[in-house]
Amino acid sequence: MNQYSAGMRSTPEITLPLRLDRTGADPLPGQLADRLRAMAIDAVLAPGDTLPSTRALAAHLGVSRGTVVAAYDQLLAEGYLSAATGRSTVVNPHLRRVHPQRPRISRPMPPEPAPAFDLRPGRPWPDEVVGPAWKAAWREASAAPVEGPLPVLGLPRLRLAWADHLRRMRAVLRDPAQIAVTGGGREGFALILLALAGERPLRVGVEEPGYPSLRRVPARLGASVLALPADEHGLRVTDLPTGAAAPDLLLVTPSHQYPLGGSLPVDRRQALLEWARANRVIIVEDDYDSELRYTSSPLPALAALDDPEDGNVVLLGTLSKTLTPALGMGFLALPGRLVPAVSAARRDLGQPVGLVAQRAIATYLEAGALRLHTQRMRNRYRRRRALVVSALSTVPGARVYPMDGGLHAVVETARPEAELVAALAAHGVHVSPLSEYWSGSSTRSGIVFGFGAVSDADLAVALDLIAAELSPARIAP
């Protein structure tokens, strides 16, 4: 058995393995022709790829040049190869016309057509992210010299810029050494879970209803999940378990409960912090869209009420709602006592966000561009929120939950949920069923939809369709 990895000179150059079996009954020219033909059929060899000369290929395979010439002549006759005087032998540039690709036994299903009005919740308006400040930040970041390894918790400039942003926008005072750069919300949550993991599986409390993607993270890491009830004002703190029944960690959205939209009142916030201290529970505050508030200024974070050194609250932030989920970047603001454990976990896992991206966002934050962008988007989303309220708040039988902030609306209705979602899909309106935000069964029927990622005109048309499907005439007696 002989093997040759042939450097096929094309653009770009490719490497191909060729094996000839000297002990087999099949002649060597036939074997070589079969191998090259199969590579052309399977698109390992592409039309126009240059093959090695007969002399070079023969030398590497350890066969006579006549063996290679016979194989090439066979494939030239069949139309798989092409040659001309003074030029190299190549795979026929018109191969697909001469030998159409064989149909595959299993074809992937064609993609479903995109909905006319994609109102999936939680997506921001993308068209104004790329502006002069954004371009300048990335241009500067990519032009700077490449440095050594990043510190495990992230670029110091970025951590300093994020600490300043949190002080200005969320009233959270943290030393930059207490900021950890993450690859987004789920990656940051996973980092905390891994940092706190011990000899027994963690028990993680989550809001019921709650944000589905974050709630799936603990189970992936071997933790057990405990659903804790929330209402229109947020987590029901008086119903939290205590003592041995308390979770090790609690994921909560105090500034904007997802999906019901409530903000945790001050008395509940104080009670929650007291409960966490008494039961030694770490609170992960998901601050996913708290800066997008329409009825008042952004509320102070729960972490702002906690002790920055010996406290129990980890602030989990991301740029997915204020900028774009495509960036894949976020942060953790940690109590000082948890920094060593998180640093150790990050050292083992590695820093997921590259140097250029961290430099760019540091520059973007230092220029105040994120604050200006957030203000512009808040004004845009406030107008769209008004469209939703105007279109749906007077529909008989439909309850529109308060929308003090965020990028989504919740509408509860007596119409069967699956029927409503299917009817809207038939009109090209893509929404989510309300029940999917409960881990167990729910008695509520309704829809959750976003208003951030569509134009005002498209939103107005989609809202007319939603209002029509919510009308009492659509509800079977």
C-alpha positions as CSV (number, residue, x, y, z in Angstrom):
1,M,0.0,0.0,0.0
2,N,1.4,3.3,-1.1
3,Q,0.1,6.8,-0.2
4,Y,0.8,10.1,-1.9
5,S,-0.5,13.5,-0.7
6,A,-0.4,15.5,-3.9
7,G,-0.2,19.3,-3.8
8,M,-2.6,20.2,-6.5
9,R,-1.5,23.7,-7.6
10,S,-4.7,25.8,-7.8
11,T,-5.9,28.8,-6.0
12,P,-5.8,28.1,-3.2
13,E,-3.5,25.1,-3.2
14,I,-5.1,21.9,-2.0
15,T,-3.7,18.6,-0.6
16,L,-5.2,15.2,-1.7
17,P,-4.5,11.7,-0.4
18,L,-4.1,9.0,-3.1
19,R,-3.7,5.3,-2.3
20,L,-2.8,2.5,-4.7
21,D,-3.0,-1.2,-3.6
22,R,-0.1,-3.1,-5.1
23,T,-1.4,-6.4,-3.8
24,G,-4.8,-6.1,-5.4
25,A,-6.0,-7.7,-8.6
26,D,-6.9,-4.4,-10.3
27,P,-4.2,-2.8,-12.6
28,L,-2.5,0.3,-11.1
29,P,-3.6,2.6,-14.0
30,G,-7.2,1.6,-13.4
31,Q,-6.9,2.2,-9.6
32,L,-5.4,5.6,-10.1
33,A,-8.1,6.6,-12.7
34,D,-10.8,5.4,-10.3
35,R,-9.4,7.4,-7.4
36,L,-9.1,10.6,-9.4
37,R,-12.5,10.1,-11.0
38,A,-14.2,9.6,-7.5
39,M,-12.5,12.8,-6.2
40,A,-13.8,14.8,-9.2
41,I,-17.4,13.4,-8.7
42,D,-17.3,14.1,-5.0
43,A,-16.0,17.6,-5.5
44,V,-12.8,16.9,-3.6
45,L,-11.2,17.9,-6.9
46,A,-12.9,21.1,-8.2
47,P,-13.2,22.2,-11.9
48,G,-10.0,24.0,-12.9
49,D,-7.8,22.4,-10.2
50,T,-4.3,21.7,-11.5
51,L,-3.0,18.1,-11.3
52,P,0.7,17.3,-10.8
53,S,2.7,16.4,-13.9
54,T,2.8,12.7,-14.8
55,R,6.5,12.5,-13.9
56,A,6.0,14.1,-10.5
57,L,3.0,12.0,-9.6
58,A,4.8,8.8,-10.8
59,A,7.8,9.6,-8.6
60,H,5.8,10.2,-5.5
61,L,3.6,7.1,-6.0
62,G,6.6,5.0,-6.9
63,V,5.1,3.7,-10.1
64,S,6.1,4.1,-13.7
65,R,5.3,7.3,-15.6
66,G,3.4,5.1,-18.0
67,T,0.9,4.1,-15.2
68,V,0.1,7.8,-14.6
69,V,-0.1,8.6,-18.4
70,A,-2.6,5.8,-18.9
71,A,-4.8,7.0,-16.0
72,Y,-4.7,10.6,-17.2
73,D,-5.5,9.5,-20.8
74,Q,-8.5,7.5,-19.6
75,L,-9.9,10.5,-17.7
76,L,-9.2,12.8,-20.6
77,A,-11.2,10.6,-22.8
78,E,-14.1,10.5,-20.3
79,G,-14.1,14.3,-20.0
80,Y,-13.0,14.5,-16.4
81,L,-9.6,16.1,-17.2
82,S,-8.5,18.7,-19.8
83,A,-5.0,19.3,-21.3
84,A,-3.4,21.3,-24.0
85,T,0.1,21.6,-25.4
86,G,2.3,23.6,-23.1
87,R,-0.1,23.7,-20.2
88,S,-0.7,21.5,-17.1
89,T,-3.4,18.9,-16.9
90,V,-6.4,20.2,-15.0
91,V,-9.8,19.0,-13.9
92,N,-12.1,19.9,-16.8
93,P,-13.4,23.5,-16.1
94,H,-16.7,22.5,-17.6
95,L,-16.9,19.2,-15.6
96,R,-20.4,19.9,-14.2
97,R,-21.8,20.4,-17.6
98,V,-20.2,17.2,-19.0
99,H,-20.8,15.1,-15.8
100,P,-23.6,16.6,-13.7
101,Q,-23.2,15.8,-10.0
102,R,-24.9,12.6,-8.9
103,P,-28.0,13.2,-6.8
104,R,-27.5,12.5,-3.2
105,I,-29.6,9.8,-1.5
106,S,-30.5,12.2,1.3
107,R,-31.2,15.8,0.5
108,P,-31.6,18.4,3.1
109,M,-35.1,19.9,3.4
110,P,-35.3,23.3,1.7
111,P,-35.4,26.1,4.2
112,E,-38.8,27.4,5.2
113,P,-39.5,30.8,3.7
114,A,-38.8,33.7,6.0
115,P,-41.9,35.1,7.6
116,A,-43.1,38.5,6.2
117,F,-43.2,39.9,9.8
118,D,-40.6,38.3,12.1
119,L,-41.6,39.4,15.5
120,R,-39.5,37.0,17.5
121,P,-39.0,38.6,20.9
122,G,-35.8,40.1,22.2
123,R,-34.1,41.3,19.0
124,P,-32.9,44.9,18.6
125,W,-33.0,47.2,15.6
126,P,-29.8,46.5,13.7
127,D,-29.6,49.3,11.1
128,E,-28.1,52.0,13.3
129,V,-25.3,50.0,15.1
130,V,-22.7,50.7,12.4
131,G,-22.0,54.4,12.5
132,P,-18.9,56.6,12.6
133,A,-18.1,55.8,16.3
134,W,-18.5,52.0,15.6
135,K,-16.3,52.1,12.5
136,A,-13.6,54.2,14.2
137,A,-13.5,51.9,17.2
138,W,-13.0,48.8,15.0
139,R,-10.5,50.5,12.7
140,E,-8.4,51.6,15.7
141,A,-8.6,48.2,17.3
142,S,-7.5,46.3,14.2
143,A,-4.6,48.7,13.5
144,A,-3.0,48.4,16.9
145,P,-0.1,46.0,17.5
146,V,-0.9,42.4,18.5
147,E,-0.1,42.0,22.2
148,G,0.6,39.0,24.4
149,P,-2.1,36.8,26.0
150,L,-5.1,38.6,27.5
151,P,-5.5,38.7,31.2
152,V,-7.9,35.9,32.2
153,L,-10.8,38.3,33.1
154,G,-10.3,40.5,30.0
155,L,-8.6,43.5,28.7
156,P,-8.0,46.1,31.5
157,R,-9.1,49.0,29.3
158,L,-12.4,47.3,28.6
159,R,-13.0,46.4,32.3
160,L,-12.3,50.0,33.3
161,A,-14.7,51.3,30.6
162,W,-17.4,48.9,31.7
163,A,-17.0,49.8,35.4
164,D,-17.4,53.5,34.4
165,H,-20.5,52.7,32.3
166,L,-22.1,50.8,35.2
167,R,-21.5,53.6,37.6
168,R,-23.1,56.1,35.2
169,M,-26.0,54.1,33.9
170,R,-26.8,51.5,36.7
171,A,-25.5,53.2,39.9
172,V,-23.3,50.1,40.4
173,L,-19.8,50.9,41.9
174,R,-17.3,48.1,41.2
175,D,-13.6,48.2,40.9
176,P,-12.5,47.2,37.4
177,A,-10.7,44.2,38.9
178,Q,-14.2,42.9,39.8
179,I,-15.4,43.0,36.1
180,A,-15.1,39.9,34.0
181,V,-15.5,39.9,30.2
182,T,-17.7,37.1,28.9
183,G,-18.9,35.7,25.6
184,G,-22.5,36.9,26.3
185,G,-25.3,36.1,28.7
186,R,-25.3,32.3,28.6
187,E,-21.5,32.0,28.6
188,G,-21.3,34.4,31.6
189,F,-23.9,32.4,33.5
190,A,-22.1,29.2,32.8
191,L,-18.9,30.7,34.1
192,I,-20.5,31.5,37.4
193,L,-22.0,28.1,37.7
194,L,-18.6,26.4,37.0
195,A,-16.9,28.8,39.5
196,L,-19.3,27.8,42.2
197,A,-19.4,24.1,41.5
198,G,-18.5,21.9,44.4
199,E,-18.6,18.2,45.4
200,R,-22.4,18.0,44.9
201,P,-24.5,19.4,42.0
202,L,-25.7,22.9,42.4
203,R,-29.3,23.8,43.0
204,V,-30.3,26.7,40.8
205,G,-33.5,28.7,41.4
206,V,-35.1,30.4,38.3
207,E,-38.2,32.5,37.9
208,E,-41.4,30.9,36.7
209,P,-42.1,32.1,34.1
210,G,-38.6,33.0,32.9
211,Y,-36.2,33.4,30.0
212,P,-35.9,29.9,28.4
213,S,-32.4,30.0,27.0
214,L,-30.7,31.0,30.3
215,R,-32.8,28.5,32.2
216,R,-31.5,25.7,30.1
217,V,-27.8,26.4,31.0
218,P,-27.8,24.9,34.6
219,A,-29.1,21.5,33.5
220,R,-26.4,21.3,30.8
221,L,-23.8,21.7,33.6
222,G,-25.3,19.1,35.8
223,A,-27.2,21.4,38.2
224,S,-30.8,20.8,39.3
225,V,-33.3,23.6,38.5
226,L,-36.0,24.8,40.9
227,A,-38.8,26.9,39.5
228,L,-39.8,29.8,41.8
229,P,-43.1,31.7,41.2
230,A,-43.1,35.3,39.7
231,D,-46.0,37.6,39.2
232,E,-46.6,40.9,37.4
233,H,-44.2,42.6,39.9
234,G,-41.4,40.1,39.6
235,L,-40.2,37.3,41.9
236,R,-42.5,36.5,44.8
237,V,-39.9,36.8,47.5
238,T,-42.1,35.8,50.4
239,D,-42.5,32.4,48.7
240,L,-38.8,31.6,48.5
241,P,-37.6,28.4,50.2
242,T,-35.3,28.8,53.2
243,G,-32.7,26.7,55.1
244,A,-31.8,23.4,53.5
245,A,-34.5,23.8,50.9
246,A,-33.0,27.1,49.6
247,P,-31.1,27.0,46.3
248,D,-27.3,27.6,46.0
249,L,-27.9,30.2,43.3
250,L,-30.8,32.3,42.1
251,L,-31.2,33.7,38.6
252,V,-33.5,36.8,38.7
253,T,-34.5,39.7,36.5
254,P,-35.5,42.5,39.0
255,S,-35.4,45.5,36.7
256,H,-37.6,43.9,33.9
257,Q,-39.1,40.5,34.7
258,Y,-39.1,38.3,31.6
259,P,-41.5,37.9,30.0
260,L,-44.3,39.5,32.2
261,G,-42.4,42.8,32.3
262,G,-42.7,43.8,36.0
263,S,-40.1,45.6,38.0
264,L,-39.3,44.3,41.5
265,P,-40.5,46.9,44.1
266,V,-38.0,48.2,46.6
267,D,-39.4,46.3,49.5
268,R,-39.1,43.0,47.6
269,R,-35.5,43.9,46.7
270,Q,-34.5,44.5,50.3
271,A,-36.3,41.3,51.3
272,L,-34.5,39.4,48.6
273,L,-31.1,40.6,49.7
274,E,-31.9,39.7,53.3
275,W,-33.0,36.2,52.2
276,A,-29.8,35.7,50.2
277,R,-27.6,36.7,53.2
278,A,-29.6,34.5,55.6
279,N,-29.5,31.5,53.4
280,R,-26.1,32.0,51.8
281,V,-27.5,32.2,48.2
282,I,-25.7,33.8,45.3
283,I,-28.0,36.0,43.2
284,V,-27.3,36.3,39.5
285,E,-29.0,39.5,38.4
286,D,-29.8,39.3,34.7
287,D,-29.6,42.9,33.5
288,Y,-30.3,42.1,29.9
289,D,-32.3,45.2,28.8
290,S,-32.7,47.3,31.8
291,E,-31.4,50.5,30.1
292,L,-34.3,50.3,27.6
293,R,-36.9,51.9,29.8
294,Y,-39.7,54.1,28.6
295,T,-41.8,55.3,31.5
296,S,-38.9,56.5,33.7
297,S,-35.2,56.5,34.0
298,P,-33.4,53.1,34.2
299,L,-33.9,51.7,37.7
300,P,-30.8,51.2,39.9
301,A,-29.6,47.6,39.7
302,L,-30.1,45.2,42.6
303,A,-26.3,45.0,42.7
304,A,-26.2,48.7,43.6
305,L,-27.9,47.8,46.9
306,D,-25.4,45.0,47.7
307,D,-22.0,45.1,49.4
308,P,-19.4,45.3,46.7
309,E,-16.9,43.2,48.6
310,D,-18.8,40.7,50.8
311,G,-22.2,40.8,49.0
312,N,-24.2,38.1,47.2
313,V,-25.2,39.7,43.9
314,V,-23.4,39.1,40.6
315,L,-24.6,41.4,37.8
316,L,-24.8,39.6,34.5
317,G,-24.8,42.0,31.5
318,T,-24.7,41.7,27.7
319,L,-24.7,43.9,24.6
320,S,-27.2,41.7,22.8
321,K,-30.2,44.0,23.3
322,T,-28.5,47.5,23.3
323,L,-26.3,46.7,20.3
324,T,-26.5,43.3,18.6
325,P,-26.5,39.7,19.6
326,A,-24.0,39.1,16.8
327,L,-21.3,40.6,18.9
328,G,-21.3,37.8,21.5
329,M,-20.0,39.9,24.4
330,G,-21.0,40.6,27.9
331,F,-19.7,41.1,31.4
332,L,-20.0,40.0,35.0
333,A,-19.7,42.5,37.9
334,L,-18.7,40.4,40.8
335,P,-18.5,40.9,44.6
336,G,-14.9,41.0,45.6
337,R,-15.1,37.7,47.4
338,L,-16.0,35.8,44.2
339,V,-13.2,37.2,42.0
340,P,-10.7,34.4,42.9
341,A,-13.1,31.6,42.1
342,V,-14.2,33.2,38.8
343,S,-10.6,33.9,37.8
344,A,-9.7,30.3,38.5
345,A,-12.6,29.0,36.3
346,R,-11.8,31.4,33.5
347,R,-8.1,30.4,33.6
348,D,-9.1,26.8,33.0
349,L,-11.7,27.7,30.3
350,G,-9.8,30.5,28.5
351,Q,-11.0,33.9,27.5
352,P,-13.7,33.5,24.8
353,V,-13.6,37.1,23.4
354,G,-10.7,38.1,21.1
355,L,-8.4,41.0,21.6
356,V,-9.6,43.1,18.6
357,A,-13.2,42.9,19.7
358,Q,-12.3,43.8,23.3
359,R,-10.3,46.8,22.1
360,A,-13.0,48.0,19.8
361,I,-15.7,47.9,22.5
362,A,-13.4,49.6,25.0
363,T,-12.9,52.5,22.6
364,Y,-16.7,52.5,21.8
365,L,-17.5,52.8,25.6
366,E,-14.8,55.3,26.3
367,A,-16.2,57.6,23.6
368,G,-19.6,57.5,25.3
369,A,-21.0,56.0,22.0
370,L,-22.9,53.2,23.7
371,R,-24.8,55.7,25.9
372,L,-25.7,57.9,22.9
373,H,-26.7,54.8,20.8
374,T,-28.9,53.5,23.7
375,Q,-30.6,56.9,24.0
376,R,-31.4,56.9,20.3
377,M,-32.7,53.4,20.4
378,R,-34.8,54.1,23.5
379,N,-36.6,56.9,21.6
380,R,-37.2,54.7,18.6
381,Y,-38.5,51.8,20.8
382,R,-40.7,54.2,22.7
383,R,-42.5,55.1,19.5
384,R,-42.9,51.4,18.6
385,R,-44.2,50.7,22.1
386,A,-46.8,53.4,21.6
387,L,-47.9,51.7,18.3
388,V,-48.4,48.4,20.2
389,V,-50.4,50.0,23.0
390,S,-52.6,52.0,20.5
391,A,-53.3,48.9,18.3
392,L,-54.0,46.3,21.0
393,S,-54.9,47.9,24.3
394,T,-58.6,48.3,23.3
395,V,-59.1,44.9,21.7
396,P,-61.9,43.2,23.7
397,G,-60.8,40.1,25.6
398,A,-57.1,40.8,25.1
399,R,-54.9,41.8,28.0
400,V,-51.7,43.7,27.1
401,Y,-49.2,43.4,30.0
402,P,-47.3,46.6,31.0
403,M,-44.4,47.5,28.8
404,D,-42.3,49.9,30.9
405,G,-39.2,48.7,29.1
406,G,-37.6,46.1,26.9
407,L,-38.2,45.0,23.3
408,H,-41.2,42.7,23.6
409,A,-45.0,42.7,24.4
410,V,-47.1,40.1,26.1
411,V,-50.8,39.7,25.2
412,E,-53.0,37.3,27.1
413,T,-56.2,36.1,25.4
414,A,-59.0,33.6,25.7
415,R,-58.4,32.3,22.2
416,P,-56.5,28.9,22.3
417,E,-52.8,29.7,22.1
418,A,-51.8,27.2,19.4
419,E,-54.6,28.3,17.2
420,L,-53.7,31.9,17.5
421,V,-50.0,31.3,16.8
422,A,-50.9,29.2,13.8
423,A,-53.3,31.7,12.4
424,L,-50.7,34.5,12.7
425,A,-48.1,32.3,11.0
426,A,-50.5,31.8,8.1
427,H,-50.5,35.6,7.7
428,G,-46.6,35.6,7.8
429,V,-46.5,37.0,11.4
430,H,-43.9,35.0,13.5
431,V,-44.6,35.3,17.3
432,S,-43.9,33.0,20.4
433,P,-46.5,31.3,22.5
434,L,-46.8,32.6,26.1
435,S,-46.8,29.1,27.5
436,E,-43.2,28.4,26.4
437,Y,-41.9,30.6,29.2
438,W,-43.1,28.2,31.9
439,S,-41.1,25.1,32.6
440,G,-44.3,23.2,33.5
441,S,-47.9,23.6,32.4
442,S,-49.5,27.0,32.3
443,T,-53.1,28.1,32.5
444,R,-52.4,31.3,30.5
445,S,-53.0,31.5,26.8
446,G,-51.4,34.3,24.8
447,I,-48.4,35.4,22.7
448,V,-45.1,37.1,23.2
449,F,-43.7,39.2,20.3
450,G,-40.9,41.6,19.7
451,F,-41.1,45.1,18.3
452,G,-37.5,46.0,18.1
453,A,-36.2,44.5,14.9
454,V,-38.9,45.5,12.4
455,S,-39.6,48.9,10.8
456,D,-42.4,51.1,12.0
457,A,-44.4,50.5,8.8
458,D,-44.1,46.7,9.0
459,L,-44.9,46.7,12.7
460,A,-48.1,48.7,12.0
461,V,-49.2,46.1,9.4
462,A,-48.4,43.2,11.7
463,L,-50.3,44.8,14.6
464,D,-53.4,45.1,12.4
465,L,-53.2,41.4,11.7
466,I,-52.6,40.6,15.4
467,A,-55.6,42.7,16.4
468,A,-57.8,41.0,13.9
469,E,-56.9,37.6,15.2
470,L,-57.4,38.6,18.8
471,S,-60.9,39.9,18.2
472,P,-63.7,38.1,20.0
473,A,-65.2,37.0,16.6
474,R,-62.2,34.7,16.2
475,I,-62.9,32.9,19.5
476,A,-65.0,29.7,19.1
477,P,-68.1,29.8,21.3
